């Protein structure tokens, strides 16, 4: 058995040239696919020392994707350590892939570690991992052990606990056989850093992502028990460490008890933020979890239950009509969202005016975007085709878009460079060098020009398509409409068919996705537009009414335990404290004197707690939510609304 290598004489990094190439490609892919990449908690990533990253992924459907997720994790680690020394990640790969000599050499050169899952000897299983940790390198682990779609964090497997604690044993064995004091003290046990990746919508091109590093977990308090001669003690230490990792991961993820609750919370968030980009990614996870906590278990026949039903009905109509709420955000809501007052639908001429406005706006932008658009049309089309190949696998749509898009880009941009090189080449060696430089600069400029303009043009194109569908729906005779009843209304709340039976809307009775069912015959959007708009209005009214009732009362609402402790309410002043002040208040009052304002009860998924309803509304407002204020019914927005008589009045911003 080899001995621990002193820090001064450690072997070179286990990454070859192929790793550098792959990392550069994946970083380009991440920057291209997402409109915003936010890295949080960078202070928790050390510049040196062995690290085990336990990564978990979430988005509006809790997707996990075996290619895109490591790319985002690697991107974040490089971003977090670039000011000192860039750090790279080793990933586990099953050893059967290394049997092919060429593929095995490539995988090893890229820094991947072969793992023999069949062996019962943990020291053999983790040998490659330990060798990397001794060199103060980083290991990436996905402890859920699955890449399927869920509504919440799945139970964390014990692999990360065994890895960290077996490494402690490995170091002890090495130190026992070493004669040098320098060698005995040069290597420290690895730390475990939980990571959460939050996608606004992973399957959508130019969506957003936040990668958050949690507080590092040391293994010191588990090591003594693990090194005990009793096997049961070692297993207990692993279970304790795994539980600590799982608890930390829960705080970095969005967790919903079922798919109905998750879908309803997403629609509530979209209603409160007409433009979701106004919701900062720093607040995205906490806002979504807050709404899930509100909607998780509504009492039957309560206002909250009616709100959840309205949100799910709106979700049903949007999915069936192939529309998104963001594409409807420019259709004006009434200035007073009074549930007792009937509200007319948009008129034919108002929808025509909206369509013409969007058409003119898109046409004005088109000349400036024409060149990058024409160059990248094959990328868009092939990426879309790749996603359609896996319509029954929601969690792989994004990676298919990414892989197919990269392959086409790898052909298109070199072809552009060659064409430009030939144009700029003058026939001499000097001209060749100049032509090469000009071609490279122009292609690089074209790539960045495309990334600069794509978001604005893409948003306008989506709105144009949506307003055209709405125009058709409003101008068509009402007799052409198809009347559909949402499954949540057609069946009891305990029915497993309470939402659409499709990969994008799994059944609410389980966090697991339903078996894939082919999409039924598509209904033309124009025949559902009126129902979509009515459902949108009903959901908006219900949401505003419920939040205002919370704000005006003293009721408590359910909350995840970590949110309850992060937003403790001052029992004297009835004001929400900041997370830092909450932590101070909590630590200074361990006897529970704040119990009148919040209550935490341990339980599955990190435990349950309570928050004051008015504090929740204040939190949502501070994060930018559009909520009506006062009896006047004014909306917190800067757009224009139409009242019942069709006159416009400006909304006032809170």
Secondary structure, 3 states (H helix, E strand, C coil): CCCCCCHHHCCCCCCCHHHHHHHHHHHHHHHHHEEEEEEECHHHCCCCCCEEEEEEEECCCCCCCCCHHHHHHHHHHHHHHCCCCCCCEEEEEEHHHHCCHHHHHHHHHCCCEEECCCCCCHHHHCHHHHHHHHCCCEEEECCCCCCCCECCCCCCCCHHHHHHHHHHHHHHHHHHHCCCHHHHHHCCCCEEEEEEEEECCCCCCCEEEEEEECCCECCHHHHHHHCCCCHHHHHHHHHHHHHHHHHHHHCCCCCCCCHHHHHHHHHHHHHHCCCHHHCCHHHHHHHHHHHHHHHCCCCCCCHHHHHHHHHHHHHHHHHHHCCCHHHHCCCCCCCCCCCCCCCCCCCHHHHHHHHHHHHHHHHHHHHHHHHHHHHHHHHHHHHHHHHHCCCCCHHHHHHHHHHHHHHHHHHHHHHHHHHHHHHHCCCCHHHHHHHHHHHHHHHHHHHHHHHHHHHHHHHHHHHHHHHHHHHHHHHCCHHHCCCCCCHHHHCCCCCCCCCCCECCECCCCCCECCCCCCCCCCCCHHHCHHHHHHHHHHHHHHHHHHHHHHHHCCCEEEEEHHHHHHCCECCCCCCECCHHHHHHHHHHCCCCHHHHCCCCECCHHHCEEEEEHHHHHHHHHHCCCCCCECCCCECCCCCEEECCCCCEEECCCC
